[in-house]
């Protein structure tokens, strides 16, 4: 007897409860496979977009200059960077007409306070949380299928064995030929539950691992973005000019005062 014939025989030996559980597990399996394929390819596309974004960010080496490249990229990193740049515009009171010039010069117009930096971080973290919810969307259903399907199979088996022994008690014929069909039908639900749970568990773990890696990359990008803003804030041209010209002003004043004393 082949695999299909074995499953078919066991299915038709099951009672109504066992058949209902097997049918339910079948539809759960279809949904789990569809969800795994959809989320798997979706997370893979997100991972590729994040790598592309990070390569571009390493090449630009400026969170401000990154703003003029956002139209060429898609994905969660773009949304987080866009939220941070827009909040930076709001903090610095930069008019939309001046944003292109702001991107070209790639430096801040003034020094940012700690409260302003915290506000930018808060905005980027909100965008990060939204992207995390999008990445984790519907994964709870896959986790539920992983946990629920073996218990459904076990319930069907216990129910089938119980029904078989009740039938034996009522008829009074404890023969193997009377027990075997009911037991085979009862065990089918456990097999079905494991067939649903095992691939769903593997797929769920793979997807969750990719989502967690993407979340780490996004959190690291937020920290790098804010650190780069602090560096640009410290290295802006006006600060360098003030630092270099301040020591030169003192000797001129001293020479002028000494000239007055000689006169």
BELCOR-V340114 format. One record per helix or strand of 3 or more residues. SS is the DSSP state (h for helix, s for strand). FROM is the first residue (numbers start at 0). LEN is the number of residues. Records with the same first field share a line. If there is no record, write none. Layout:
BEGIN
SS->FROM-LEN / FROM-LEN
END
This chain:
BEGIN
h->2-11 / 15-45 / 64-8 / 75-17 / 95-10 / 113-22 / 138-33 / 175-59 / 236-26
END
